[in-house]
Amino acid sequence: MSLLARASANDPAGWRQLVQVYSPLVFYWARRGGLRDSDSADLVQEVWQSVAAALPRFHRDEQKGSFRGWLWTITRNKLHDHFRARAGKAEAAGGSEARECLENIAESEPIDESGAEDRGLLHRTLEVIRAEFEDRTWRAFWRMTVENRSAAEVGQELGLTANAVHQAKFRVLRRLREEMAGLVEV
C-alpha cells in the first residue's frame, strides 16, 4: 500500500511517515507565508488536524489534483485564518501588516524554482523506504541513480553483475513510486 493509502486507513506507522515526509514542507510554506518559527510550528499542527479529519474524503483525480496540492490548499487556508485572527490584535503594526500578508499568500501552490521542496520530499520518502532493502541493493541503487555511476562500475565495486545493479535500481524506484502514489504528480 502507498503511504497515502496507509495513512487513509489510519495505520499509525503510515501517519507517522506521512507527517515525517510532509511536515517540513508545510513548515516551509508557513515561513514563506510570513509566519515566525513558533507560529509556523503551530500552523503545522493545525494543518495535520485538518488533514486527519478530511483525509478519508480525499481522492486524487484530474480535477482535485495531487495530495501535495490539496495539502497546500489546507495550509493556505490556515494561513488566511491565522492572519484574519490576528488582524485586530496588537501584534499587527497599524493593522495593514496582516492585510498585506493575507494578500501576498498565493492562491496557487508556491513554486520552488530551485526544486529544493521536491528534493526534500524525495529524500525523506527514500529514508522511509530504505529499511526495506538489503544494504547492497540500496548501495547499488544509490550509486547508480544518485551518484550517476555506470552499472558495470557499481557492480564491480559491490560484487554484482551489471544486470543485478539495474534490477536493484528498478526495485527501489518501483517501491518509491508505490510509496508516493497519489502524493505527487509522477
Backbone bond lengths (Angstrom), bond angles and torsions (degrees), N, CA, C in turn:
res aa  C-N    CA-C-N  psi(-1)  N-CA   C-N-CA  omega(-1)  CA-C   N-CA-C  phi
1 M - - - 1.460 - - 1.517 109.39 -
2 S 1.316 116.03 146.99 1.450 120.44 178.51 1.526 109.76 -72.03
3 L 1.304 115.46 164.93 1.455 121.56 177.02 1.528 110.06 -57.65
4 L 1.308 116.57 -43.57 1.463 121.24 179.45 1.529 111.33 -64.13
5 A 1.317 117.52 -41.86 1.465 121.17 179.31 1.529 110.69 -65.06
6 R 1.335 117.48 -40.63 1.465 120.09 178.83 1.524 111.08 -64.98
7 A 1.320 116.97 -42.27 1.467 120.05 178.66 1.529 110.19 -65.75
8 S 1.328 116.86 -41.17 1.479 120.64 178.56 1.524 111.56 -62.14
9 A 1.321 116.52 -30.22 1.462 121.49 179.39 1.534 112.14 -86.15
10 N 1.333 115.96 10.23 1.470 123.02 -179.99 1.516 113.82 61.28
11 D 1.327 116.29 31.87 1.459 121.25 174.45 1.534 107.70 -74.88
12 P 1.341 118.53 119.99 1.472 120.67 -176.89 1.531 113.18 -56.59
13 A 1.326 117.46 -41.27 1.468 119.60 179.17 1.519 110.71 -66.85
14 G 1.327 117.16 -37.68 1.453 121.09 177.20 1.517 111.66 -63.09
15 W 1.326 116.28 -43.56 1.466 120.31 177.29 1.520 111.10 -61.98
16 R 1.320 115.75 -46.77 1.460 120.74 -178.87 1.529 110.02 -57.95
17 Q 1.319 116.27 -44.28 1.459 120.41 -179.16 1.521 111.86 -68.87
18 L 1.329 117.60 -40.13 1.457 120.77 178.20 1.525 110.29 -61.35
19 V 1.317 116.23 -44.82 1.468 121.00 178.57 1.531 110.29 -64.88
20 Q 1.320 117.03 -41.05 1.467 121.67 179.14 1.528 111.22 -61.85
21 V 1.310 116.90 -41.60 1.462 121.52 -176.80 1.530 111.65 -74.29
22 Y 1.327 117.42 -40.87 1.466 120.42 -170.36 1.528 115.59 -100.57
23 S 1.318 120.18 -18.05 1.468 120.25 -178.81 1.528 113.16 -59.34
24 P 1.340 119.21 -42.53 1.470 117.30 177.67 1.526 113.07 -59.59
25 L 1.314 117.35 -34.06 1.459 120.67 178.70 1.533 110.28 -69.04
26 V 1.319 117.77 -43.97 1.468 121.38 178.30 1.529 109.40 -62.65
27 F 1.322 117.05 -42.17 1.470 121.46 178.04 1.534 109.85 -60.73
28 Y 1.322 116.68 -44.27 1.466 121.87 178.17 1.525 110.42 -59.03
29 W 1.331 116.53 -46.07 1.468 120.12 179.13 1.524 110.93 -61.53
30 A 1.331 116.69 -40.15 1.470 120.51 179.86 1.529 110.61 -64.48
31 R 1.320 116.42 -43.91 1.473 120.19 178.15 1.527 109.89 -63.95
32 R 1.310 115.99 -41.92 1.465 120.44 179.34 1.529 110.89 -66.24
33 G 1.314 116.10 -26.89 1.459 121.45 177.62 1.512 113.72 -79.05
34 G 1.327 117.00 -3.35 1.459 120.53 174.68 1.512 115.72 106.47
35 L 1.326 118.62 9.49 1.460 120.22 179.94 1.527 111.67 -89.66
36 R 1.328 114.51 152.68 1.472 120.39 172.67 1.530 108.17 -75.69
37 D 1.335 116.84 168.00 1.464 121.18 -179.05 1.527 112.39 -55.26
38 S 1.331 116.93 -46.97 1.473 119.31 -177.04 1.523 111.05 -65.02
39 D 1.319 117.17 -41.80 1.463 120.03 177.76 1.529 110.90 -67.96
40 S 1.319 116.52 -34.98 1.472 120.44 178.19 1.519 110.76 -64.00
41 A 1.335 116.24 -42.08 1.467 120.13 178.92 1.530 110.58 -63.10
42 D 1.330 117.07 -39.76 1.467 120.40 176.91 1.524 110.64 -64.82
43 L 1.315 116.41 -41.61 1.461 120.86 -179.53 1.524 110.67 -63.32
44 V 1.334 117.03 -38.56 1.473 120.30 177.83 1.524 109.43 -58.10
45 Q 1.320 117.47 -42.93 1.461 120.89 178.70 1.531 111.57 -63.40
46 E 1.335 116.28 -41.94 1.463 120.37 179.01 1.532 110.94 -64.13
47 V 1.320 116.23 -39.67 1.464 119.99 178.88 1.523 109.92 -62.12
48 W 1.348 117.85 -45.63 1.467 120.22 -178.76 1.518 111.93 -66.66
49 Q 1.329 117.61 -31.01 1.469 119.14 174.70 1.526 109.93 -63.77
50 S 1.319 116.50 -43.31 1.468 120.50 178.61 1.520 111.37 -65.96
51 V 1.326 116.21 -41.43 1.465 119.89 179.04 1.524 109.96 -62.46
52 A 1.326 116.68 -43.74 1.474 120.19 -179.61 1.527 110.79 -60.12
53 A 1.315 116.55 -39.09 1.466 119.73 -178.95 1.524 112.14 -72.61
54 A 1.330 117.70 -32.64 1.468 121.00 -172.24 1.525 115.07 -104.41
55 L 1.321 118.35 -12.79 1.465 120.64 -174.36 1.530 113.72 -56.48
56 P 1.326 119.61 -39.64 1.472 117.67 179.15 1.534 113.30 -58.85
57 R 1.331 116.76 -24.20 1.472 120.27 -179.75 1.526 112.54 -92.88
58 F 1.326 117.93 -6.26 1.463 120.04 -179.00 1.527 110.03 -81.39
59 H 1.314 115.26 127.63 1.459 121.63 174.23 1.514 106.99 -137.24
60 R 1.295 115.60 121.52 1.460 120.46 -178.86 1.522 109.56 -70.62
61 D 1.322 115.55 129.95 1.453 120.71 172.55 1.526 108.14 -151.87
62 E 1.303 115.94 179.76 1.462 121.03 -175.63 1.525 112.25 -59.98
63 Q 1.349 117.79 -39.40 1.459 119.65 -177.72 1.531 112.89 -78.41
64 K 1.305 117.07 -39.93 1.463 119.89 -177.37 1.517 112.28 -80.03
65 G 1.314 118.05 -28.73 1.451 120.83 178.97 1.520 113.03 86.90
66 S 1.296 114.93 -162.26 1.457 121.80 -174.43 1.526 112.15 -84.25
67 F 1.300 115.22 167.86 1.456 121.42 174.54 1.522 109.72 -60.04
68 R 1.305 116.06 -41.18 1.466 120.16 -179.34 1.529 110.97 -60.70
69 G 1.332 117.59 -42.25 1.455 120.68 177.21 1.518 111.94 -64.67
70 W 1.331 115.90 -39.89 1.460 121.32 177.47 1.526 110.20 -64.59
71 L 1.334 116.47 -42.07 1.460 121.58 178.25 1.525 110.32 -62.75
72 W 1.333 117.07 -39.65 1.467 120.46 177.27 1.531 110.08 -62.44
73 T 1.324 118.22 -41.11 1.465 121.27 179.95 1.528 110.19 -61.76
74 I 1.314 117.18 -44.10 1.468 120.91 177.81 1.527 109.75 -62.65
75 T 1.323 117.10 -44.60 1.466 121.08 -179.67 1.528 110.35 -62.40
76 R 1.325 116.57 -45.30 1.469 120.65 179.33 1.530 110.19 -59.67
77 N 1.332 117.26 -43.50 1.458 120.10 179.13 1.526 111.55 -63.94
78 K 1.326 116.73 -38.93 1.467 119.94 177.88 1.532 110.76 -67.52
79 L 1.324 117.52 -35.34 1.473 120.59 174.94 1.527 110.40 -63.31
80 H 1.330 116.26 -44.56 1.467 120.23 176.74 1.529 110.29 -58.91
81 D 1.329 116.43 -46.00 1.464 120.92 178.88 1.524 110.98 -58.79
82 H 1.324 116.17 -43.63 1.462 121.78 -178.99 1.529 110.66 -59.43
83 F 1.316 116.46 -49.48 1.468 119.30 -176.73 1.531 111.96 -72.07
84 R 1.332 117.43 -33.60 1.468 119.83 176.25 1.527 110.22 -64.66
85 A 1.325 116.76 -41.12 1.464 120.88 -178.75 1.525 111.86 -66.46
86 R 1.314 116.10 -28.41 1.457 119.32 -177.57 1.523 113.88 -98.84
87 A 1.304 116.07 -0.52 1.469 120.15 -175.24 1.523 112.54 -59.11
88 G 1.306 118.77 -37.40 1.456 120.70 -177.16 1.513 113.92 -97.73
89 K 1.309 117.42 4.96 1.467 120.52 -175.88 1.525 110.79 -92.30
90 A 1.310 115.99 162.70 1.466 122.33 -175.93 1.523 113.41 -63.21
91 E 1.342 117.79 -20.25 1.461 120.32 -178.83 1.523 112.24 -62.16
92 A 1.315 116.86 -35.28 1.462 120.51 -176.08 1.524 109.58 -76.49
93 A 1.314 116.08 126.59 1.458 121.25 -179.66 1.521 109.16 -77.16
94 G 1.337 116.88 112.90 1.456 121.49 175.01 1.515 114.33 70.57
95 G 1.313 119.47 0.74 1.447 121.92 178.34 1.517 114.32 81.19
96 S 1.293 118.09 -16.90 1.461 120.24 -177.19 1.522 111.85 -91.11
97 E 1.325 117.01 -19.63 1.463 120.03 -178.69 1.534 111.22 -63.02
98 A 1.326 117.00 -44.71 1.466 120.03 179.44 1.525 110.59 -65.31
99 R 1.327 116.70 -40.72 1.470 120.17 178.98 1.522 110.42 -63.27
100 E 1.316 116.64 -41.12 1.473 120.42 178.93 1.527 110.63 -63.29
101 C 1.317 117.02 -42.14 1.472 120.42 177.74 1.524 110.60 -62.09
102 L 1.338 116.74 -42.57 1.465 120.16 178.30 1.520 111.43 -59.97
103 E 1.315 116.45 -42.92 1.461 120.85 -178.20 1.520 112.46 -69.24
104 N 1.319 116.59 -23.98 1.460 120.54 -177.45 1.526 113.57 -88.15
105 I 1.316 117.40 -5.10 1.466 119.93 177.61 1.516 107.54 -79.77
106 A 1.299 116.02 115.40 1.462 121.67 -175.87 1.519 110.92 -64.38
107 E 1.315 115.96 146.19 1.461 120.93 175.94 1.527 110.64 -72.74
108 S 1.307 116.63 -35.77 1.456 119.57 179.23 1.524 109.44 -95.13
109 E 1.307 115.21 162.36 1.463 121.20 -179.43 1.518 110.03 -58.59
110 P 1.340 117.69 133.06 1.464 118.76 179.36 1.524 111.00 -62.97
111 I 1.290 115.43 141.97 1.459 121.05 -178.79 1.514 108.53 -102.29
112 D 1.291 115.12 125.03 1.457 121.57 177.34 1.521 107.23 -94.85
113 E 1.305 115.65 102.62 1.463 120.91 -175.84 1.529 112.38 -60.15
114 S 1.316 117.06 -29.29 1.463 120.08 -177.43 1.527 112.49 -79.52
115 G 1.324 117.39 -16.82 1.457 120.89 -177.74 1.519 113.51 80.91
116 A 1.331 117.58 8.33 1.466 120.93 -177.17 1.521 112.15 -61.85
117 E 1.340 117.41 -37.12 1.467 120.29 179.31 1.522 110.30 -61.35
118 D 1.338 116.24 -48.33 1.463 120.30 -179.16 1.521 111.62 -64.21
119 R 1.313 117.16 -41.42 1.471 120.01 178.54 1.525 110.37 -63.48
120 G 1.320 116.93 -39.56 1.461 120.50 178.04 1.514 111.78 -62.25
121 L 1.337 116.67 -45.70 1.474 120.53 177.39 1.516 110.56 -60.85
122 L 1.301 115.91 -45.56 1.459 121.05 -178.86 1.526 111.01 -61.31
123 H 1.321 117.43 -47.89 1.471 120.03 -178.55 1.522 111.77 -66.07
124 R 1.332 117.91 -39.00 1.472 119.18 178.16 1.525 110.77 -66.36
125 T 1.332 117.16 -37.87 1.466 120.12 178.29 1.525 110.43 -68.70
126 L 1.312 117.11 -39.05 1.467 119.95 176.62 1.528 110.57 -60.75
127 E 1.323 117.57 -38.93 1.468 120.16 177.93 1.526 110.79 -64.31
128 V 1.326 116.62 -34.76 1.466 120.43 178.82 1.528 110.84 -63.90
129 I 1.329 117.95 -41.82 1.466 120.44 -175.27 1.523 114.07 -91.27
130 R 1.301 118.15 -10.03 1.466 121.60 -174.33 1.529 113.03 -54.80
131 A 1.303 117.14 -40.35 1.471 121.08 -176.46 1.525 112.85 -65.56
132 E 1.327 117.58 -13.99 1.456 121.17 -178.78 1.533 112.85 -79.26
133 F 1.331 117.65 -7.68 1.457 121.45 -174.43 1.518 111.54 -119.51
134 E 1.325 114.47 149.70 1.458 119.74 173.56 1.527 108.12 -64.83
135 D 1.320 115.42 152.65 1.460 120.51 -176.90 1.534 111.63 -57.34
136 R 1.301 117.08 -42.63 1.474 120.31 -177.26 1.529 110.94 -67.00
137 T 1.304 117.40 -37.89 1.460 121.31 176.66 1.519 109.89 -63.33
138 W 1.349 115.75 -45.56 1.457 120.11 179.90 1.535 111.30 -62.57
139 R 1.317 116.10 -44.74 1.478 118.97 -179.78 1.512 111.28 -63.87
140 A 1.320 117.99 -38.01 1.471 120.86 177.74 1.522 109.80 -63.16
141 F 1.317 116.46 -46.96 1.468 120.60 177.20 1.529 110.47 -58.06
142 W 1.321 116.12 -51.50 1.468 121.23 -174.21 1.531 111.84 -61.29
143 R 1.307 115.20 -47.10 1.471 118.77 -177.17 1.524 112.08 -66.27
144 M 1.317 116.34 -37.78 1.457 118.50 -178.95 1.530 111.35 -77.73
145 T 1.319 117.37 -41.91 1.456 121.26 -173.74 1.519 112.99 -85.20
146 V 1.306 117.01 -48.99 1.463 120.67 -174.88 1.525 111.55 -86.41
147 E 1.317 115.83 -44.04 1.465 119.05 -179.05 1.527 112.24 -85.10
148 N 1.338 116.69 -5.80 1.461 123.33 175.81 1.534 113.01 57.57
149 R 1.319 114.51 44.56 1.470 119.56 179.10 1.520 109.22 -100.70
150 S 1.291 116.71 158.25 1.465 120.67 -177.26 1.528 110.48 -73.70
151 A 1.328 114.71 153.87 1.462 120.72 179.40 1.526 110.68 -62.54
152 A 1.322 116.72 -38.11 1.469 120.34 -179.88 1.529 110.69 -64.27
153 E 1.317 116.62 -43.80 1.471 121.19 -179.72 1.527 111.04 -64.78
154 V 1.320 116.44 -45.88 1.462 120.90 -179.85 1.524 110.20 -65.93
155 G 1.329 116.18 -41.95 1.456 120.31 178.86 1.514 112.39 -60.48
156 Q 1.317 116.00 -41.85 1.465 120.09 179.30 1.531 110.54 -63.32
157 E 1.324 116.87 -41.25 1.468 121.49 178.94 1.523 112.69 -64.34
158 L 1.336 115.78 -40.15 1.465 120.69 -173.00 1.521 114.01 -98.74
159 G 1.309 116.87 -0.09 1.460 120.03 -179.23 1.516 112.63 72.88
160 L 1.316 116.67 36.60 1.461 122.57 -179.83 1.519 109.31 -123.99
161 T 1.313 115.77 159.27 1.463 118.75 172.79 1.531 107.88 -77.66
162 A 1.326 115.82 160.39 1.462 119.84 177.15 1.528 110.01 -59.87
163 N 1.334 116.85 -37.02 1.454 120.88 178.33 1.530 110.93 -63.42
164 A 1.314 118.28 -40.30 1.464 121.93 178.85 1.529 110.69 -64.78
165 V 1.324 116.84 -35.14 1.466 120.73 177.46 1.531 109.38 -66.09
166 H 1.328 116.80 -44.30 1.461 120.33 177.41 1.528 110.84 -61.24
167 Q 1.318 117.09 -40.12 1.462 120.56 179.03 1.526 111.17 -65.33
168 A 1.340 116.70 -39.92 1.467 120.49 177.90 1.528 109.99 -61.71
169 K 1.309 116.19 -45.29 1.463 120.98 178.52 1.528 110.01 -59.91
170 F 1.314 116.41 -45.98 1.456 121.56 -179.04 1.527 111.03 -60.89
171 R 1.352 117.57 -44.93 1.464 121.20 -177.43 1.527 111.34 -63.15
172 V 1.325 116.69 -43.71 1.466 119.31 -179.26 1.530 110.22 -67.64
173 L 1.322 117.62 -43.93 1.468 120.38 179.70 1.532 111.53 -64.17
174 R 1.334 116.86 -38.72 1.465 120.08 177.40 1.530 109.96 -62.27
175 R 1.327 116.25 -44.04 1.470 120.35 179.73 1.531 110.82 -65.65
176 L 1.322 117.12 -38.09 1.459 121.48 177.56 1.535 110.05 -62.09
177 R 1.330 116.88 -44.57 1.471 120.60 178.05 1.527 110.85 -62.02
178 E 1.326 116.61 -41.58 1.465 120.41 178.00 1.522 110.70 -61.51
179 E 1.325 115.72 -45.53 1.461 121.40 -177.33 1.527 111.39 -63.70
180 M 1.309 116.17 -36.15 1.463 120.43 -175.88 1.526 113.11 -95.32
181 A 1.314 117.20 5.52 1.469 120.70 -179.11 1.528 110.10 -56.76
182 G 1.316 115.60 126.06 1.452 121.60 178.87 1.515 114.81 83.22
183 L 1.327 117.43 -9.89 1.456 120.29 -178.40 1.529 112.09 -88.50
184 V 1.297 116.39 -38.65 1.466 121.57 -179.64 1.513 108.26 -136.97
185 E 1.315 115.20 161.88 1.453 119.71 174.51 1.521 107.28 -73.19
186 V 1.343 117.40 126.98 1.464 120.79 -178.36 1.500 110.01 -108.71
